[in-house]
């Protein structure tokens, strides 16, 4: 009995070479007796076995570390079933935890500073700044008085020096020693005056700075100052997020439900970013990978229901669905990649098993012929087969395929590889002698 879900490969039509198919010999008399010339096609056999493919996991994940770090613990072994989010490998995380604490402290300090600036100065701060201005004002006034005093001393020393110099130059009543003393007193007075001026300038600067701080405290921070502090808070928050992410990533978790099928690292070894350390597969659903010939691919559509049989699981048929039909053939052949999804909740199917896929609802034993080979007579359909150089009229049942081809149901009279007249003329009848051309 034929299986109702057998997948059918389309028949192959082969044009027969121009050779005689009659039973005549090669003698001149036989040549004279040659029949009606006809063009013959041969019907290829319909394949009823289906397509073979290999089972692969629906999902296979190479698990990698995002960080470089020493492995503290491997919490799974090969064959372990895990759930999404389960911790599989733990890296040493003390350094990452310390980085998080430091980043949290920096953010807290920056936020506190920003809050203080937004809130403005408190009354006691204003009073303190006012006191600073008063003190700076007093210091400036003292420095100014010192300047006046030093200026007077310089004027007196200058006058004394000039008088001594004049007497030294005009008479001998002033000795050189007296002039040197007068010169020294002048230099001291000049230096004291210059120092007093410098002190006055410094006091003036401190007074202006104290007044500026008081004015800023009274008016509050500028918009640019607040923006700069906000930017600093955002920068430190980003550093905190990075530190927190590193601490989180030190625990390597399962990205999906599945089974660990390979472990490539042990405690004490270094994990490197991007290098696979575990392999996880999800076998709750599996895929059957097929390579479908170009003369079959048009029969397969995404979403089509198929039946899947596996030799390792006898007497059981699995329902599947076509989920991918490649529009591009394999680079080294005329076959097209196709994937079929099959439920595997019971865990009966394993990766690597060979599966046979049949398209549900496909008809078994259909052959293809050119529509021109079919003859209509008395409301029935016929084709001419060639049997030892003689045309035989055979009734058939056809089904349209496209504009130029029809499907013919195989029966005892029309079988695969039978020679069929491609374009029968009115000269042909049952028993007519024919010659292939």
C-alpha positions as CSV (number, residue, x, y, z in Angstrom):
1,X,0.0,0.0,0.0
2,X,1.3,3.4,-0.9
3,X,1.7,5.9,1.9
4,X,-0.8,8.8,1.6
5,X,1.9,11.4,2.3
6,X,4.6,10.3,-0.1
7,X,6.5,13.2,-1.6
8,X,6.6,13.1,-5.4
9,X,9.5,14.1,-7.5
10,X,8.3,15.3,-11.0
11,X,8.8,12.9,-13.8
12,X,11.7,13.4,-16.1
13,X,10.9,13.7,-19.9
14,X,13.6,12.6,-22.2
15,X,13.6,13.1,-25.9
16,X,14.5,10.0,-27.8
17,X,17.2,10.1,-30.4
18,X,16.2,9.7,-34.0
19,X,16.5,6.0,-34.2
20,X,14.1,3.5,-35.7
21,X,11.9,1.7,-33.2
22,X,10.1,-0.5,-35.7
23,X,11.0,-4.2,-35.9
24,X,12.3,-3.9,-39.5
25,X,15.8,-5.2,-40.4
26,X,18.5,-3.1,-42.1
27,X,17.8,-4.6,-45.6
28,X,16.6,-2.4,-48.5
29,X,13.2,-4.1,-48.4
30,X,12.9,-3.2,-44.7
31,X,13.7,0.4,-45.4
32,X,11.0,0.6,-48.0
33,X,8.6,-0.6,-45.5
34,X,9.4,2.1,-43.0
35,X,6.3,3.6,-41.2
36,X,5.0,7.1,-40.5
37,X,7.8,9.3,-39.0
38,X,7.0,10.5,-35.5
39,X,8.7,12.3,-32.7
40,X,8.9,10.3,-29.5
41,X,9.4,11.2,-25.9
42,X,10.1,8.8,-23.0
43,X,8.5,9.2,-19.6
44,X,10.8,9.1,-16.7
45,X,9.9,7.2,-13.5
46,X,8.1,9.0,-10.7
47,X,9.9,8.8,-7.4
48,X,7.8,8.0,-4.4
49,X,10.3,7.8,-1.6
50,X,10.5,11.5,-0.5
51,X,13.5,13.6,0.3
52,X,16.3,12.7,2.7
53,X,17.8,15.3,5.1
54,X,19.7,15.5,8.3
55,X,18.3,16.7,11.6
56,X,20.0,19.7,13.3
57,X,19.1,21.7,16.4
58,X,16.7,24.5,15.9
59,X,18.9,26.7,18.0
60,X,22.6,26.3,18.7
61,X,24.4,29.0,20.7
62,X,28.1,29.4,21.3
63,X,28.3,31.0,24.7
64,X,31.1,33.5,25.2
65,X,32.4,35.8,27.9
66,X,32.1,39.6,27.5
67,X,35.0,40.2,29.8
68,X,38.5,39.0,30.3
69,X,38.8,37.3,33.7
70,X,39.7,34.2,35.7
71,X,37.0,31.6,36.0
72,X,36.0,31.2,39.7
73,X,33.4,28.4,39.1
74,X,31.9,26.3,36.3
75,X,28.4,25.5,37.5
76,X,27.3,23.1,34.7
77,X,28.5,19.9,33.1
78,X,28.0,18.6,29.6
79,X,24.5,17.2,29.2
80,X,23.0,19.6,31.8
81,X,19.6,21.0,31.0
82,X,19.4,24.7,31.8
83,X,16.8,27.5,31.7
84,X,17.3,31.0,30.3
85,X,19.0,33.2,32.9
86,X,20.7,30.3,34.8
87,X,24.3,31.2,35.9
88,X,26.6,28.8,34.1
89,X,30.0,30.3,34.8
90,X,31.2,32.7,37.5
91,X,34.2,34.9,36.9
92,X,36.2,36.4,39.8
93,X,34.4,39.6,40.6
94,X,36.1,41.4,43.6
95,X,37.7,44.0,41.3
96,X,34.4,44.7,39.5
97,X,32.6,45.1,42.8
98,X,35.2,47.6,44.0
99,X,34.9,49.6,40.8
100,X,31.1,49.8,41.3
101,X,31.6,51.2,44.9
102,X,34.1,53.8,43.7
103,X,31.8,54.9,40.8
104,X,28.8,55.1,43.3
105,X,30.8,57.4,45.6
106,X,31.9,59.6,42.7
107,X,28.3,60.0,41.5
108,X,27.0,60.8,45.0
109,X,29.6,63.5,45.5
110,X,28.9,65.1,42.1
111,X,25.1,65.0,42.7
112,X,25.6,66.7,46.2
113,X,27.6,69.4,44.6
114,X,25.0,70.0,41.9
115,X,22.2,70.1,44.5
116,X,24.1,72.7,46.6
117,X,24.7,74.9,43.5
118,X,21.0,74.6,42.5
119,X,19.9,75.4,46.0
120,X,22.1,78.5,46.3
121,X,24.1,79.8,49.3
122,X,22.6,79.5,52.8
123,X,22.2,82.6,55.0
124,X,25.2,81.6,57.2
125,X,27.3,81.3,54.0
126,X,26.3,84.8,52.9
127,X,27.3,86.2,56.3
128,X,30.6,84.4,56.2
129,X,31.3,85.9,52.7
130,X,30.3,89.3,54.0
131,X,32.7,89.0,56.8
132,X,35.4,88.0,54.3
133,X,34.6,91.1,52.3
134,X,34.9,93.3,55.5
135,X,38.2,91.7,56.4
136,X,39.5,92.1,52.9
137,X,38.4,95.8,52.9
138,X,40.2,96.4,56.2
139,X,43.4,94.7,54.9
140,X,43.2,96.9,51.8
141,X,42.9,100.1,53.9
142,X,45.8,99.1,56.0
143,X,47.9,98.4,52.9
144,X,46.9,101.8,51.6
145,X,48.0,103.5,54.8
146,X,51.3,101.6,54.7
147,X,51.8,102.9,51.1
148,X,51.3,106.5,52.2
149,X,53.7,106.0,55.1
150,X,56.3,104.4,52.9
151,X,55.8,107.1,50.3
152,X,56.5,109.8,52.9
153,X,59.6,107.9,54.1
154,X,60.8,107.6,50.5
155,X,60.3,111.4,49.9
156,X,62.2,112.2,53.1
157,X,65.0,109.8,52.2
158,X,65.2,111.2,48.7
159,X,65.4,114.8,50.0
160,X,68.2,113.8,52.5
161,X,70.1,112.0,49.8
162,X,69.9,114.9,47.4
163,X,71.1,117.4,50.0
164,X,74.1,115.1,50.9
165,X,74.9,114.6,47.3
166,X,74.9,118.4,46.6
167,X,77.2,119.1,49.6
168,X,79.5,116.2,48.7
169,X,79.8,117.5,45.2
170,X,80.3,121.2,46.3
171,X,82.4,121.1,49.5
172,X,84.3,118.8,51.7
173,X,81.9,119.1,54.7
174,X,80.2,115.7,53.7
175,X,82.4,112.7,53.5
176,X,82.0,109.8,51.2
177,X,81.0,107.7,54.2
178,X,78.2,110.1,54.9
179,X,77.0,109.9,51.3
180,X,77.0,106.1,51.4
181,X,74.9,106.1,54.5
182,X,72.4,108.5,52.8
183,X,72.4,106.3,49.7
184,X,71.6,103.2,51.8
185,X,68.7,105.0,53.6
186,X,67.3,106.0,50.2
187,X,67.5,102.5,48.8
188,X,65.7,101.1,51.9
189,X,63.0,103.7,51.7
190,X,62.5,102.9,48.0
191,X,62.3,99.2,48.6
192,X,59.8,99.7,51.4
193,X,57.6,101.8,49.2
194,X,57.7,99.2,46.4
195,X,56.8,96.5,48.9
196,X,53.9,98.6,50.3
197,X,52.6,99.1,46.7
198,X,52.7,95.3,46.1
199,X,51.0,94.6,49.3
200,X,48.3,97.1,48.5
201,X,47.8,95.5,45.0
202,X,47.5,92.0,46.6
203,X,45.0,93.3,49.2
204,X,43.0,95.0,46.4
205,X,42.8,91.6,44.5
206,X,41.7,89.8,47.6
207,X,39.0,92.4,48.2
208,X,37.7,92.1,44.6
209,X,37.7,88.3,44.9
210,X,35.8,88.4,48.2
211,X,33.2,90.8,46.6
212,X,32.8,88.5,43.6
213,X,32.2,85.5,45.7
214,X,29.6,87.4,47.8
215,X,27.9,88.6,44.6
216,X,27.9,85.1,43.1
217,X,26.4,83.7,46.3
218,X,23.7,86.3,46.4
219,X,22.8,85.9,42.7
220,X,23.2,82.1,42.5
221,X,25.2,79.9,40.0
222,X,25.1,80.7,36.2
223,X,23.3,78.5,33.7
224,X,26.6,77.4,32.3
225,X,27.9,76.4,35.7
226,X,24.8,74.2,36.3
227,X,25.1,72.6,32.9
228,X,28.8,71.8,33.5
229,X,27.9,70.1,36.9
230,X,25.0,68.2,35.2
231,X,27.4,67.0,32.5
232,X,29.8,65.8,35.2
233,X,27.0,63.9,36.9
234,X,26.0,62.2,33.6
235,X,29.6,61.3,32.9
236,X,30.0,59.6,36.3
237,X,26.7,57.9,35.9
238,X,27.9,56.4,32.7
239,X,31.0,55.1,34.4
240,X,28.8,53.6,37.2
241,X,26.6,51.8,34.5
242,X,29.8,50.4,32.9
243,X,31.1,49.2,36.2
244,X,27.7,47.7,37.1
245,X,27.5,46.0,33.7
246,X,31.0,44.5,34.2
247,X,30.0,43.1,37.6
248,X,26.8,41.6,36.1
249,X,28.7,40.1,33.1
250,X,31.0,38.4,35.5
251,X,28.2,35.9,35.9
252,X,27.8,34.2,32.5
253,X,24.2,33.1,32.1
254,X,22.2,30.9,29.7
255,X,20.7,33.0,26.8
256,X,17.9,30.4,26.3
257,X,16.5,27.1,27.5
258,X,18.5,24.1,26.3
259,X,21.1,21.5,26.9
260,X,24.9,22.1,27.4
261,X,26.6,19.9,24.8
262,X,30.2,21.2,25.0
263,X,32.3,22.7,27.8
264,X,35.6,24.3,26.9
265,X,36.9,25.9,30.1
266,X,37.6,25.0,33.7
267,X,38.0,26.9,37.0
268,X,41.3,28.8,37.2
269,X,41.5,29.3,33.4
270,X,41.2,32.7,31.8
271,X,38.1,33.6,29.9
272,X,38.7,35.8,26.9
273,X,36.1,38.0,25.3
274,X,34.5,36.4,22.2
275,X,36.0,33.0,22.7
276,X,33.4,30.2,23.0
277,X,33.4,28.5,26.4
278,X,30.1,26.6,26.3
279,X,27.8,25.3,23.5
280,X,24.1,25.2,24.2
281,X,21.4,23.6,21.9
282,X,17.7,23.7,22.1
283,X,16.1,20.5,20.9
284,X,12.5,21.1,21.9
285,X,12.1,21.8,18.1
286,X,14.5,20.5,15.5
287,X,15.2,21.3,11.9
288,X,15.6,19.0,9.0
289,X,18.0,20.3,6.4
290,X,17.2,19.3,2.8
291,X,18.7,19.8,-0.6
292,X,15.9,19.9,-3.1
293,X,16.5,19.5,-6.9
294,X,15.7,22.3,-9.2
295,X,12.9,20.3,-10.9
296,X,11.2,19.8,-7.5
297,X,11.7,23.1,-5.7
298,X,8.6,24.7,-7.2
299,X,6.4,22.1,-5.4
300,X,7.6,23.3,-2.0
301,X,6.3,26.4,-0.4
302,X,7.0,28.0,3.0
303,X,4.3,27.0,5.4
304,X,3.6,23.7,3.7
305,X,2.8,20.8,5.9
306,X,5.1,17.8,5.6
307,X,5.4,14.3,7.2
308,X,8.8,13.3,8.6
309,X,10.0,9.7,9.2
310,X,13.2,8.7,11.0
311,X,14.7,5.2,10.7
312,X,15.8,5.4,14.3
313,X,12.2,5.9,15.4
314,X,10.3,3.3,13.5
315,X,6.5,3.2,13.2
316,X,6.1,6.9,14.0
317,X,5.5,9.8,11.7
318,X,6.3,13.4,12.8
319,X,4.4,16.5,11.6
320,X,6.6,19.2,10.2
321,X,6.3,22.6,8.5
322,X,8.5,24.1,5.8
323,X,10.0,27.2,7.3
324,X,12.6,28.2,4.8
325,X,12.9,27.7,1.0
326,X,16.0,29.3,-0.4
327,X,15.6,31.3,-3.6
328,X,19.3,30.6,-4.4
329,X,20.8,27.3,-5.2
330,X,23.8,25.8,-3.5
331,X,27.0,27.1,-5.2
332,X,28.2,23.7,-6.4
333,X,25.0,22.0,-7.4
334,X,21.5,22.7,-8.8
335,X,19.9,21.9,-5.4
336,X,18.2,24.4,-3.2
337,X,18.4,24.5,0.6
338,X,15.1,23.9,2.4
339,X,14.5,23.7,6.2
340,X,11.6,21.9,7.9
341,X,10.7,22.5,11.5
342,X,9.6,19.5,13.6
343,X,8.3,19.5,17.2
344,X,10.5,17.4,19.5
345,X,9.0,17.9,22.9
346,X,9.3,14.1,23.6
347,X,13.0,14.2,22.9
348,X,12.9,11.3,20.4
349,X,14.9,13.1,17.7
350,X,18.6,13.8,17.9
351,X,20.9,16.0,15.9
352,X,22.6,14.0,13.1
353,X,19.7,11.5,12.5
354,X,18.7,11.0,8.9
355,X,15.1,11.9,8.2
356,X,12.8,11.4,5.2
357,X,10.4,14.2,4.4
358,X,7.2,13.7,2.4
359,X,4.9,16.5,1.2
360,X,1.4,16.0,2.7
361,X,-1.2,15.5,0.1
362,X,1.2,14.7,-2.7
363,X,-0.1,12.1,-5.3
364,X,2.0,9.0,-5.8
365,X,2.9,7.7,-9.3
366,X,2.1,10.8,-11.4
367,X,4.0,11.2,-14.7
368,X,4.4,14.3,-16.8
369,X,3.8,14.6,-20.5
370,X,3.5,17.4,-23.0
371,X,-0.1,18.4,-23.5
372,X,0.5,18.0,-27.3
373,X,0.8,14.2,-26.8
374,X,-2.8,13.8,-25.6
375,X,-5.5,12.9,-28.2
376,X,-9.2,13.6,-27.5
377,X,-11.7,11.0,-28.8
378,X,-15.3,10.4,-27.9
379,X,-14.9,12.5,-24.8
380,X,-11.9,10.5,-23.6
381,X,-8.2,11.1,-23.5
382,X,-5.6,8.9,-25.3
383,X,-1.9,8.8,-26.0
384,X,0.0,6.8,-28.6
385,X,2.7,4.5,-27.3
386,X,5.2,2.8,-29.6
387,X,5.6,-0.9,-29.3
388,X,8.1,-2.5,-31.7
389,X,7.5,0.1,-34.4
390,X,3.8,0.0,-34.0
391,X,1.5,2.8,-32.6
392,X,-0.8,1.7,-29.8
393,X,-3.7,3.8,-28.7
394,X,-3.9,3.9,-24.8
395,X,-6.6,5.6,-22.7
396,X,-5.2,7.9,-19.9
397,X,-6.4,10.2,-17.2
398,X,-4.7,13.6,-17.1
399,X,-4.6,16.6,-14.7
400,X,-3.4,20.0,-15.8
401,X,0.1,21.1,-14.6
402,X,0.6,24.3,-16.6
403,X,0.1,25.7,-20.1
404,X,2.2,23.1,-21.9
405,X,2.3,20.0,-19.5
406,X,-0.1,17.6,-17.9
407,X,0.1,15.0,-15.2
408,X,-0.8,11.4,-16.3
409,X,-1.8,8.8,-13.7
410,X,0.4,5.8,-14.0
411,X,-1.5,2.6,-14.9
412,X,-0.8,-0.8,-16.3
413,X,-0.8,0.5,-19.8
414,X,1.4,3.6,-19.4
415,X,4.4,3.2,-17.3
416,X,7.6,5.1,-16.7
417,X,10.1,5.1,-19.5
418,X,7.5,4.1,-22.1
419,X,8.0,5.8,-25.6
420,X,5.1,8.2,-26.3
421,X,4.4,10.0,-29.6
422,X,4.9,13.7,-28.8
423,X,2.7,15.2,-31.6
424,X,0.4,12.5,-33.1
425,X,-1.0,13.4,-36.5
426,X,-4.3,12.3,-38.1
427,X,-2.3,9.6,-40.0
428,X,-1.9,7.7,-36.7
429,X,-4.3,5.0,-35.7
430,X,-4.2,1.8,-33.6
431,X,-1.6,-0.5,-35.3
432,X,0.0,2.2,-37.6
433,X,3.7,1.4,-38.3
434,X,5.9,4.3,-37.2
435,X,9.5,5.4,-37.3
436,X,11.1,7.8,-34.8
437,X,12.7,10.8,-36.2
